[in-house]
């Protein structure tokens, strides 16, 4: 027995050694980045001449973080890996295009000065490298030992049963409101285009009930899937709900929520039903990102029957110059929120000192005691930014979104960004570690529903994350635990 265990012990030592090497290497890169920033702030830097080199360093750091995580865990198709790729894409997509000389008008269309652009690239690289440092510290290496069945088999079966039936219950609760919400939104879009969805008078207080219940539709499908390992009916119905809901969101013009629903479902299916080889996902991912996304973008402002006309859709597709470049450029435009924040804070708006994070935590509480929720009444950072830099577009319902990187800077400035993101990375790494090696259906359903919001957190603020995580991920999870009586 000891002889049989020896190769496993030797493999464990090799993996631990690789982890130490990667952590030390990344720490060196992070400290070098900080030192370079301090040195640049003390000297007279030619921003325009430095940008090409900065772009190469930016891309090299992005590739390093992605490779190092894959090296340690053998996959990127897990919670932190997906968030890491999303963070680089949304906050640095245009830098990748610039390095490849595919930006016709420069980074962010040349709207910002070379100095602001350089500071923005530096802040994004610093933030994500700090995030990755935290994740590396928090995470173990390699193939974690299975930790799921720490209770008797009957308890595990009970947990799957309760997970499945909480999914059925939420489906029953949400299906009616979801159909109504999609129908109402569809009529609005057909008559006024995608932006008309944001030009309506929004309900407040208890009047938002139907929309809140409708948002449980995709989480219900994920819970149903997680608890249906041996139940073909649950798998089929959960797939039908997810695909139909995503198609409906694509038709309305929304891409982020539709895509994350598919990603979360595929990840959960691979963990609970049958592993899906990564090579089989490459083509669907390319079609989604470089065919569906640009097509939805050019069609979603159309009105009436044009949205369903084959001729119109074909003509709109043929008018797209380069869908790959267009998709990366559009996704990467979220970097502009970081650039605008650097220009406006603290000259036009003082640092928040953590206030926005406190109000973000309040977003987890339901709006039953106020006519307007305190988080909304205080004002979100995304609303502040678009009304400051694009007031006309804001009045028309358009928005820029925001960035978790810009939010960290807006609260604590340059010094606070690496510290805040180090903590965020540690939390993300711990959450990924809690899921790795587990077959607990409630835990896996919780992780999948968190993915719905976490992937898009790269281009959002913490208030969006907290609200959705509390109501659509944590509450169903606690309900499963309460019913099953399993406390693990």
Backbone torsions as a table, in degrees:
resi	resn	phi	psi	omega
1	UNK	NA	-40.3	179.5
2	UNK	-65.7	-36.9	178.6
3	UNK	-66.0	-36.3	-179.9
4	UNK	-69.5	-32.2	-178.4
5	UNK	-79.1	-19.3	-174.8
6	UNK	-60.6	-46.7	178.0
7	UNK	-60.1	-34.7	179.2
8	UNK	-67.4	-40.4	178.6
9	UNK	-64.8	-40.9	179.0
10	UNK	-63.9	-39.7	177.9
11	UNK	-64.9	-39.1	178.7
12	UNK	-62.5	-39.2	178.4
13	UNK	-65.4	-40.0	178.5
14	UNK	-63.5	-41.2	-179.5
15	UNK	-66.4	-43.0	178.9
16	UNK	-62.8	-38.4	178.1
17	UNK	-65.6	-40.3	177.9
18	UNK	-64.0	-39.1	178.9
19	UNK	-62.9	-45.7	179.5
20	UNK	-61.5	-40.7	-180.0
21	UNK	-64.2	-42.9	-179.5
22	UNK	-68.0	-43.1	179.3
23	UNK	-62.2	-43.9	179.7
24	UNK	-65.9	-40.8	178.6
25	UNK	-63.3	-44.1	-178.5
26	UNK	-68.9	-36.4	176.4
27	UNK	-61.8	-38.9	177.0
28	UNK	-62.4	-44.9	178.7
29	UNK	-61.7	-42.7	-178.5
30	UNK	-64.6	-46.7	179.5
31	UNK	-66.5	-34.8	176.3
32	UNK	-64.7	-39.4	178.4
33	UNK	-64.2	-42.6	178.7
34	UNK	-64.6	-43.4	-180.0
35	UNK	-63.2	-39.9	178.5
36	UNK	-63.9	-38.4	178.2
37	UNK	-65.9	-42.1	178.3
38	UNK	-64.1	-43.2	-179.7
39	UNK	-63.9	-41.0	-179.5
40	UNK	-65.6	-35.6	-179.2
41	UNK	-70.0	-21.7	-179.0
42	UNK	-91.1	-14.0	-176.6
43	UNK	-113.5	-178.5	178.4
44	UNK	-100.6	98.4	-172.0
45	UNK	-97.2	134.4	173.8
46	UNK	-86.0	98.9	-173.4
47	UNK	-61.9	-42.5	-176.1
48	UNK	-64.8	-38.3	179.5
49	UNK	-75.2	-25.3	-177.2
50	UNK	-83.7	-24.8	-173.9
51	UNK	-55.1	-44.7	179.6
52	UNK	-59.1	-42.9	178.6
53	UNK	-67.7	-41.0	179.0
54	UNK	-60.5	-38.5	178.5
55	UNK	-62.5	-42.1	178.6
56	UNK	-64.3	-42.0	177.9
57	UNK	-64.0	-41.1	179.3
58	UNK	-57.3	-50.2	-178.6
59	UNK	-66.1	-39.7	179.4
60	UNK	-62.0	-42.2	178.8
61	UNK	-65.9	-38.8	178.1
62	UNK	-62.0	-46.6	179.8
63	UNK	-64.3	-39.0	179.9
64	UNK	-62.4	-47.3	-177.8
65	UNK	-63.1	-42.3	179.7
66	UNK	-66.1	-45.0	-179.5
67	UNK	-64.3	-42.5	-176.5
68	UNK	-64.4	-38.0	177.7
69	UNK	-68.7	-41.1	177.5
70	UNK	-64.4	-39.2	-179.7
71	UNK	-61.5	-39.1	-177.1
72	UNK	-76.4	-36.4	-169.7
73	UNK	-118.0	-6.4	175.2
74	UNK	75.6	4.8	178.8
75	UNK	-160.4	155.3	171.0
76	UNK	-110.8	-6.6	-177.1
77	UNK	-87.6	63.7	175.6
78	UNK	-149.5	167.0	-167.4
79	UNK	-49.4	-56.0	-177.1
80	UNK	-67.9	-39.7	179.2
81	UNK	-57.8	-42.4	178.9
82	UNK	-67.3	-40.9	178.6
83	UNK	-66.2	-39.1	178.7
84	UNK	-60.6	-48.1	179.5
85	UNK	-64.1	-38.8	178.0
86	UNK	-63.9	-39.2	-178.9
87	UNK	-63.5	-45.6	178.3
88	UNK	-66.7	-39.0	-176.6
89	UNK	-67.3	-49.1	-177.0
90	UNK	-72.8	-34.4	-175.9
91	UNK	-100.7	-1.5	-179.1
92	UNK	-146.8	7.6	-177.5
93	UNK	-55.3	-37.5	-178.0
94	UNK	-73.2	-26.1	176.4
95	UNK	-69.1	-40.1	176.9
96	UNK	-59.2	-43.7	178.9
97	UNK	-65.2	-36.9	-179.8
98	UNK	-64.9	-41.2	179.1
99	UNK	-63.3	-34.1	179.1
100	UNK	-87.7	5.1	179.8
101	UNK	58.9	42.5	179.9
102	UNK	-111.1	1.9	176.3
103	UNK	-92.3	112.9	-178.6
104	UNK	-66.7	-34.5	-174.9
105	UNK	-116.5	18.5	179.9
106	UNK	84.5	177.1	179.8
107	UNK	-63.2	128.4	179.6
108	UNK	57.1	33.7	175.3
109	UNK	69.2	14.4	-179.9
110	UNK	70.9	17.2	-178.4
111	UNK	-68.7	-33.7	-174.6
112	UNK	-102.2	155.2	178.2
113	UNK	-66.7	157.5	177.0
114	UNK	-55.8	-35.0	-178.9
115	UNK	-66.7	-45.0	178.0
116	UNK	-64.9	-41.2	179.1
117	UNK	-61.9	-42.7	179.1
118	UNK	-64.0	-44.0	178.1
119	UNK	-62.3	-38.1	-179.4
120	UNK	-65.6	-46.1	178.3
121	UNK	-61.6	-40.0	-180.0
122	UNK	-65.3	-45.0	-178.3
123	UNK	-63.2	-41.2	179.3
124	UNK	-63.8	-46.6	-179.8
125	UNK	-62.9	-43.3	179.0
126	UNK	-61.4	-44.9	-177.0
127	UNK	-64.3	-48.2	-176.2
128	UNK	-71.8	-32.7	175.4
129	UNK	-66.0	-38.5	175.8
130	UNK	-66.5	-41.8	175.8
131	UNK	-56.5	-45.7	-177.5
132	UNK	-68.3	-35.0	176.9
133	UNK	-61.0	-44.4	178.4
134	UNK	-62.2	-41.6	179.8
135	UNK	-65.8	-39.5	178.7
136	UNK	-64.2	-41.5	178.8
137	UNK	-63.3	-38.0	-173.6
138	UNK	-80.1	-25.4	-170.7
139	UNK	-95.9	146.0	170.6
140	UNK	-81.4	-174.6	-176.7
141	UNK	-114.9	161.7	167.4
142	UNK	61.6	-148.3	-174.7
143	UNK	-91.3	108.3	179.1
144	UNK	-69.1	145.3	177.9
145	UNK	-67.6	144.4	178.6
146	UNK	-58.0	133.0	-178.3
147	UNK	-126.8	13.9	-169.7
148	UNK	-75.5	-51.0	-169.0
149	UNK	-89.6	65.4	178.7
150	UNK	-86.2	-3.6	175.5
151	UNK	-123.4	166.5	-177.5
152	UNK	-57.9	157.5	-177.5
153	UNK	-58.0	-36.0	-180.0
154	UNK	-64.9	-36.6	177.9
155	UNK	-65.5	-39.6	178.5
156	UNK	-65.0	-40.0	177.2
157	UNK	-64.6	-39.7	176.3
158	UNK	-61.4	-40.5	-179.6
159	UNK	-63.8	-42.9	176.8
160	UNK	-62.8	-41.3	179.8
161	UNK	-61.9	-47.1	-179.6
162	UNK	-67.5	-36.8	176.0
163	UNK	-60.5	-45.7	179.9
164	UNK	-62.4	-42.5	-176.1
165	UNK	-77.6	-26.3	169.6
166	UNK	-65.7	-37.0	174.8
167	UNK	-61.6	-45.2	177.8
168	UNK	-61.1	-42.6	-179.1
169	UNK	-62.1	-46.8	-179.7
170	UNK	-67.2	-31.9	175.3
171	UNK	-64.3	-43.6	178.6
172	UNK	-62.1	-39.1	-178.9
173	UNK	-71.9	-35.7	-170.0
174	UNK	-97.1	-21.0	-171.1
175	UNK	-63.2	-43.4	179.0
176	UNK	-63.7	-55.1	176.7
177	UNK	-57.3	-36.4	-179.5
178	UNK	-64.8	-43.8	178.3
179	UNK	-61.3	-43.1	180.0
180	UNK	-64.4	-45.0	-179.0
181	UNK	-63.0	-44.9	179.8
182	UNK	-65.3	-40.3	179.2
183	UNK	-64.1	-46.9	-180.0
184	UNK	-62.5	-44.5	179.0
185	UNK	-65.8	-37.3	178.7
186	UNK	-62.2	-42.7	177.6
187	UNK	-63.1	-38.8	178.8
188	UNK	-65.1	-44.5	-178.9
189	UNK	-66.5	-41.3	180.0
190	UNK	-63.3	-32.0	-177.7
191	UNK	-90.5	-25.5	-174.4
192	UNK	-135.4	1.6	-178.4
193	UNK	84.0	175.4	-173.2
194	UNK	-59.7	-43.7	-176.4
195	UNK	-64.5	-20.8	-180.0
196	UNK	-63.9	-21.0	176.6
197	UNK	-63.2	-28.3	-176.6
198	UNK	-102.9	6.1	179.7
199	UNK	-106.8	7.3	178.7
200	UNK	-89.2	164.5	173.0
201	UNK	-80.7	117.8	-175.0
202	UNK	-82.6	143.9	176.2
203	UNK	-69.5	153.3	176.0
204	UNK	-131.9	163.7	177.6
205	UNK	63.7	-141.2	-176.8
206	UNK	-67.5	-18.5	-179.9
207	UNK	-66.3	-15.6	178.8
208	UNK	-81.8	0.1	-176.0
209	UNK	-49.0	-52.3	-179.5
210	UNK	-58.2	-39.1	-179.9
211	UNK	-70.8	-36.9	176.7
212	UNK	-62.8	-45.4	179.6
213	UNK	-65.4	-37.9	179.9
214	UNK	-61.4	-30.9	-178.4
215	UNK	-70.9	-8.8	175.6
216	UNK	-82.8	-2.5	-174.3
217	UNK	-62.4	-54.7	-178.8
218	UNK	-67.0	-43.5	174.0
219	UNK	-56.6	-36.1	178.0
220	UNK	-62.9	-38.9	178.4
221	UNK	-65.4	-38.3	-179.8
222	UNK	-69.1	-39.8	175.9
223	UNK	-64.1	-41.9	179.0
224	UNK	-61.6	-43.1	178.3
225	UNK	-64.1	-45.3	-176.6
226	UNK	-60.6	-32.4	-178.3
227	UNK	-97.3	10.8	-171.8
228	UNK	-118.1	36.6	-177.1
229	UNK	-56.0	-40.3	-178.8
230	UNK	-108.2	15.6	-176.2
231	UNK	-120.3	96.7	-176.2
232	UNK	-60.3	-36.3	-179.1
233	UNK	-59.8	-44.7	179.7
234	UNK	-63.1	-38.9	179.8
235	UNK	-65.2	-45.6	-178.0
236	UNK	-64.6	-45.6	-178.1
237	UNK	-67.7	-39.7	178.5
238	UNK	-63.6	-38.7	177.7
239	UNK	-65.4	-42.8	-179.9
240	UNK	-62.1	-41.5	179.7
241	UNK	-63.9	-46.7	-176.5
242	UNK	-65.2	-47.1	-178.4
243	UNK	-65.7	-44.4	179.6
244	UNK	-63.4	-43.6	178.6
245	UNK	-63.2	-40.9	178.7
246	UNK	-65.7	-43.5	177.6
247	UNK	-60.8	-40.0	178.6
248	UNK	-63.5	-42.3	179.3
249	UNK	-67.1	-38.7	175.4
250	UNK	-61.7	-41.5	-179.6
251	UNK	-62.6	-39.4	179.3
252	UNK	-69.3	-23.5	179.9
253	UNK	115.0	-3.5	178.5
254	UNK	-86.6	130.0	-177.0
255	UNK	-110.9	-38.5	-176.4
256	UNK	-60.9	-54.1	-178.4
257	UNK	-64.2	-37.4	179.7
258	UNK	-65.0	-44.6	-177.8
259	UNK	-69.4	-41.3	-178.8
260	UNK	-67.3	-31.1	175.8
261	UNK	-61.9	-42.9	178.8
262	UNK	-67.9	-41.8	179.9
263	UNK	-62.5	-47.6	-179.2
264	UNK	-62.2	-39.1	-179.6
265	UNK	-66.8	-44.8	-179.6
266	UNK	-63.0	-43.7	178.6
267	UNK	-61.3	-45.1	-178.7
268	UNK	-67.0	-39.3	177.3
269	UNK	-60.9	-42.3	-179.2
270	UNK	-65.7	-29.6	-179.3
271	UNK	-86.4	-29.1	-172.0
272	UNK	-109.4	-29.2	-174.8
273	UNK	-107.6	-61.0	-177.1
274	UNK	-157.4	129.3	179.0
275	UNK	-59.5	135.9	178.2
276	UNK	-106.0	118.7	178.4
277	UNK	-57.4	138.0	-177.3
278	UNK	-59.3	-33.0	-177.5
279	UNK	-64.1	-26.4	179.6
280	UNK	-76.0	-13.4	-178.0
281	UNK	-96.6	-9.8	-175.6
282	UNK	-63.2	-51.5	-178.2
283	UNK	-63.0	-48.3	176.6
284	UNK	-58.0	-37.7	179.7
285	UNK	-65.7	-41.3	178.6
286	UNK	-65.8	-41.8	178.4
287	UNK	-63.1	-41.2	-179.6
288	UNK	-65.5	-46.8	-175.3
289	UNK	-76.6	-34.1	-170.9
290	UNK	-116.5	3.4	173.0
291	UNK	-123.8	-56.8	-176.9
292	UNK	-67.0	-47.6	-177.5
293	UNK	-58.3	-53.9	-179.4
294	UNK	-65.8	-32.1	179.3
295	UNK	-67.0	-44.3	177.5
296	UNK	-61.5	-38.7	-178.0
297	UNK	-61.5	-40.9	-175.6
298	UNK	-84.9	-16.1	-176.5
299	UNK	-99.1	-24.6	-167.4
300	UNK	-67.9	-18.4	177.5
301	UNK	-88.4	-4.6	178.2
302	UNK	-70.8	155.6	-179.2
303	UNK	-119.6	161.7	174.6
304	UNK	62.7	-147.4	-174.3
305	UNK	-73.7	-8.4	177.4
306	UNK	-58.3	-31.9	-177.5
307	UNK	-65.6	-23.9	-179.1
308	UNK	-110.9	7.0	-179.3
309	UNK	-84.5	125.6	179.8
310	UNK	-63.6	-41.1	179.9
311	UNK	-62.7	-43.6	-178.9
312	UNK	-65.3	-44.8	-179.1
313	UNK	-63.9	-41.6	179.0
314	UNK	-63.4	-41.7	178.9
315	UNK	-65.6	-39.9	179.5
316	UNK	-65.8	-39.2	179.6
317	UNK	-66.0	-41.7	-179.0
318	UNK	-66.7	-20.8	-179.5
319	UNK	-81.7	-11.3	179.5
320	UNK	-74.0	124.4	-175.5
321	UNK	-70.0	-56.3	-179.3
322	UNK	-146.5	98.6	-174.6
323	UNK	-61.7	-32.7	-179.7
324	UNK	-66.7	-51.5	179.4
325	UNK	-63.5	-42.2	-179.1
326	UNK	-61.1	-42.2	-179.9
327	UNK	-65.9	-47.1	179.6
328	UNK	-65.0	-38.4	179.7
329	UNK	-65.7	-42.5	-179.0
330	UNK	-68.4	-45.5	178.4
331	UNK	-63.2	-41.3	-179.0
332	UNK	-70.1	-10.5	-179.3
333	UNK	-68.7	-13.1	174.7
334	UNK	-59.9	-19.6	176.4
335	UNK	-61.9	-23.2	180.0
336	UNK	-63.5	-29.2	178.8
337	UNK	-65.4	-33.0	176.0
338	UNK	-69.4	-43.8	-179.5
339	UNK	-63.5	-46.3	178.6
340	UNK	-61.1	-41.8	-179.3
341	UNK	-63.3	-39.6	177.0
342	UNK	-62.6	-35.7	-179.6
343	UNK	-75.3	-32.3	-171.9
344	UNK	-95.3	-22.9	-176.3
345	UNK	-115.0	126.1	7.3
346	UNK	-100.2	16.5	-175.8
347	UNK	-69.7	-45.8	-178.1
348	UNK	-100.9	-18.7	178.8
349	UNK	-146.1	131.5	-178.7
350	UNK	-73.0	163.8	174.4
351	UNK	-62.0	143.4	-177.4
352	UNK	-79.6	-23.9	179.3
353	UNK	64.4	29.1	177.7
354	UNK	97.8	-5.0	-176.5
355	UNK	-62.6	-40.9	-178.6
356	UNK	-64.4	-32.4	176.6
357	UNK	-68.6	-37.4	178.0
358	UNK	-64.7	-44.4	177.7
359	UNK	-68.5	-29.2	176.1
360	UNK	-64.0	-38.2	178.0
361	UNK	-64.3	-33.5	178.0
362	UNK	-65.8	-22.2	-179.0
363	UNK	-62.4	-18.2	178.1
364	UNK	-74.6	-15.9	179.6
365	UNK	-87.2	140.9	-179.6
366	UNK	-68.9	152.6	-179.1
367	UNK	-90.6	78.1	179.8
368	UNK	-115.8	-19.7	-176.2
369	UNK	-103.8	-4.3	-177.2
370	UNK	-129.9	149.8	173.9
371	UNK	-70.0	-35.2	174.4
372	UNK	-128.3	130.7	-177.6
373	UNK	-59.7	139.3	-178.9
374	UNK	-53.9	-36.5	179.7
375	UNK	-63.9	-42.0	177.9
376	UNK	-69.8	-41.6	-179.3
377	UNK	-63.4	-38.5	177.9
378	UNK	-66.7	-33.6	179.7
379	UNK	102.3	127.1	178.0
380	UNK	-84.0	160.2	179.9
381	UNK	-68.6	-34.9	178.8
382	UNK	-64.7	-39.8	178.3
383	UNK	-67.4	-42.7	178.1
384	UNK	-58.3	-45.0	-174.5
385	UNK	-66.3	-48.3	-175.5
386	UNK	-68.3	-35.0	178.3
387	UNK	-73.3	-20.5	178.2
388	UNK	-83.2	-45.8	-172.5
389	UNK	-99.6	-21.6	-179.4
390	UNK	-139.6	62.0	-174.3
391	UNK	-59.6	-37.4	-179.5
392	UNK	-66.6	-45.1	178.8
393	UNK	-63.6	-38.0	178.9
394	UNK	-62.7	-39.7	178.4
395	UNK	-64.9	-24.8	178.8
396	UNK	-89.0	0.5	178.5
397	UNK	96.0	0.8	179.7
398	UNK	-79.4	162.1	179.0
399	UNK	-150.9	165.6	177.4
400	UNK	-105.4	-10.4	-170.1
401	UNK	73.2	-156.9	175.5
402	UNK	-155.3	-164.2	-178.9
403	UNK	-149.3	137.8	177.4
404	UNK	-62.4	-24.4	177.5
405	UNK	-73.1	-46.2	177.5
406	UNK	-61.7	-36.7	-179.4
407	UNK	-65.4	-41.2	178.5
408	UNK	-62.9	-41.6	178.3
409	UNK	-67.2	-42.9	-177.4
410	UNK	-62.0	-26.5	179.8
411	UNK	-87.6	-44.1	-169.1
412	UNK	-128.6	2.2	176.9
413	UNK	75.0	-168.0	-174.3
414	UNK	-60.7	-42.7	-177.0
415	UNK	-67.5	-35.7	-175.9
416	UNK	-74.1	-26.3	-174.1
417	UNK	-58.4	-54.5	-179.4
418	UNK	-63.9	-32.3	-179.8
419	UNK	-68.9	-46.7	179.6
420	UNK	-64.0	-44.8	-177.1
421	UNK	-71.3	-28.2	174.3
422	UNK	-61.8	-43.3	178.0
423	UNK	-66.0	-44.9	178.5
424	UNK	-59.4	-41.5	179.9
425	UNK	-65.2	-39.5	178.2
426	UNK	-62.4	-42.7	178.3
427	UNK	-63.3	-45.4	180.0
428	UNK	-62.2	-41.2	178.4
429	UNK	-64.5	-41.0	178.3
430	UNK	-64.3	-41.4	179.0
431	UNK	-64.2	-42.1	177.3
432	UNK	-64.0	-39.2	179.4
433	UNK	-66.1	-35.1	179.7
434	UNK	-65.4	-26.6	-178.5
435	UNK	-88.9	-34.0	-174.1
436	UNK	-63.3	129.8	178.3
437	UNK	82.3	1.7	-178.8
438	UNK	-98.7	148.0	172.1
439	UNK	-121.5	9.2	176.4
440	UNK	-60.6	114.1	-175.4
441	UNK	-62.4	-33.7	179.8
442	UNK	-68.7	-41.6	178.2
443	UNK	-64.0	-43.9	-177.9
444	UNK	-67.4	-38.1	176.3
445	UNK	-65.0	-39.8	176.7
446	UNK	-60.5	-45.8	-180.0
447	UNK	-62.8	-41.2	-179.2
448	UNK	-65.4	-41.5	179.9
449	UNK	-70.7	-32.3	174.0
450	UNK	-65.6	-34.3	178.7
451	UNK	-60.0	-32.6	-179.1
452	UNK	-54.3	-36.8	-178.6
453	UNK	-98.9	-36.8	-172.7
454	UNK	-62.3	-39.4	-179.2
455	UNK	-61.7	-38.1	-179.0
456	UNK	-85.2	-7.1	177.0
457	UNK	-62.2	-22.2	177.8
458	UNK	-59.3	-27.4	179.7
459	UNK	-121.8	33.7	-178.2
460	UNK	-141.3	-170.5	176.7
461	UNK	-120.8	170.7	-170.6
462	UNK	-64.7	-30.4	178.9
463	UNK	-58.8	-39.7	178.2
464	UNK	-65.0	-41.2	-179.1
465	UNK	-65.0	-47.6	-175.6
466	UNK	-64.1	-46.4	-177.5
467	UNK	-58.6	-50.9	-176.8
468	UNK	-70.8	-38.2	-179.4
469	UNK	-64.3	-43.3	-178.0
470	UNK	-65.3	-49.5	-171.7
471	UNK	-80.9	-39.6	-170.9
472	UNK	-104.6	-4.9	177.4
473	UNK	-121.6	-54.8	-173.2
474	UNK	-74.1	-43.1	-179.7
475	UNK	-60.6	-48.6	175.9
476	UNK	-60.7	-37.7	178.8
477	UNK	-62.3	-45.9	179.3
478	UNK	-64.4	-33.2	177.4
479	UNK	-64.5	-42.8	176.6
480	UNK	-61.2	-46.3	-179.6
481	UNK	-63.0	-39.9	-179.6
482	UNK	-63.8	-43.7	-177.8
483	UNK	-71.7	-37.1	-175.9
484	UNK	-83.3	-24.9	-178.0
485	UNK	73.6	9.8	179.6
486	UNK	-91.7	125.5	-179.2
487	UNK	-119.6	87.4	179.0
488	UNK	-133.2	NA	NA
